[in-house]
Amino acid sequence: MKWKNVREKSLRNHKYLCQESLRYGKHEEAEMVHHIFPLEHYPELAYVQWNLLPVTNKRHNTFHRRTDNSLTEKGLYWQEKRMKEYDAWKQRGNKDV
């Protein structure tokens, strides 16, 4: 239940638009929410809004290599873009605000 509420808030905050598509001037409806810092490595960021990115399924598939689930250049781009938030989170002792 918590995930559904957090997911909905992220989608609503971004007007249900795919954030990766917007980088290219396209307005596509987001179908899911991507964890910028992957859930399997950062479970403590599962519900943190700045770590969530509304995207289409098609665009989401360009963020991970399906062979080993490592991040692609696009996935790393979003991590770099959110590095200030990540660093601030670490400074707070991994506490969500």
C-alpha positions in Angstrom: 0.0 0.0 0.0 2.8 2.4 0.9 4.5 1.9 -2.5 1.2 2.6 -4.4 0.8 5.9 -2.5 4.5 7.0 -3.1 4.3 6.0 -6.7 1.1 7.9 -7.3 2.6 11.0 -5.6 5.6 10.9 -7.9 3.4 10.6 -11.0 1.2 13.4 -9.8 4.1 15.7 -8.9 5.4 15.2 -12.5 1.9 15.6 -14.1 2.0 12.0 -15.2 4.6 12.8 -17.8 7.7 10.8 -18.7 10.6 12.8 -17.5 13.1 11.2 -20.0 10.8 12.0 -22.9 10.6 15.7 -21.8 14.4 15.9 -22.2 13.8 15.5 -25.9 10.8 17.8 -26.1 8.2 15.0 -26.2 5.2 14.7 -24.0 4.5 11.1 -23.3 2.4 9.7 -20.5 4.5 8.0 -17.7 3.6 4.3 -17.2 5.8 3.5 -14.3 8.3 4.9 -11.8 12.1 4.2 -12.1 14.4 4.1 -9.0 17.3 6.3 -10.0 19.5 4.7 -7.5 18.5 1.1 -8.0 16.4 -0.6 -5.4 18.6 -3.7 -5.2 21.6 -1.5 -4.1 19.8 1.3 -2.3 16.6 -0.3 -0.6 16.6 2.6 1.9 15.8 5.0 -1.1 12.7 2.9 -2.1 10.2 5.6 -1.1 12.3 8.8 -1.4 10.7 11.1 -3.9 13.8 12.6 -5.4 14.9 9.0 -6.2 11.8 8.3 -8.3 11.4 9.2 -11.9 8.2 8.7 -13.9 8.9 7.2 -17.3 7.3 5.1 -20.0 8.1 1.4 -20.0 10.0 1.8 -23.3 12.2 4.5 -21.9 12.7 2.6 -18.7 14.1 -0.3 -20.6 16.9 2.1 -21.9 18.1 2.7 -18.3 19.3 -0.8 -17.5 21.2 -3.5 -19.4 18.9 -6.5 -19.3 21.8 -9.0 -19.2 23.1 -7.9 -15.8 20.8 -5.0 -14.7 23.7 -2.5 -14.7 22.9 1.1 -15.5 23.3 2.4 -19.0 24.5 5.9 -19.9 20.9 7.2 -19.5 20.6 5.6 -16.1 23.9 7.1 -15.0 22.8 10.5 -16.4 19.9 10.6 -14.0 22.1 9.5 -11.1 24.5 12.4 -11.8 21.6 14.8 -12.1 20.3 13.7 -8.6 23.8 13.6 -7.0 23.2 16.7 -4.9 20.1 15.1 -3.4 22.0 11.9 -2.8 24.9 13.7 -1.1 22.5 15.7 1.1 20.7 12.5 2.1 24.0 10.8 3.0 25.0 13.9 5.1 21.7 13.6 7.0 22.7 10.1 8.0 20.4 8.4 5.3 17.3 10.0 6.7 14.4 10.7 4.4 13.0 14.2 4.6 
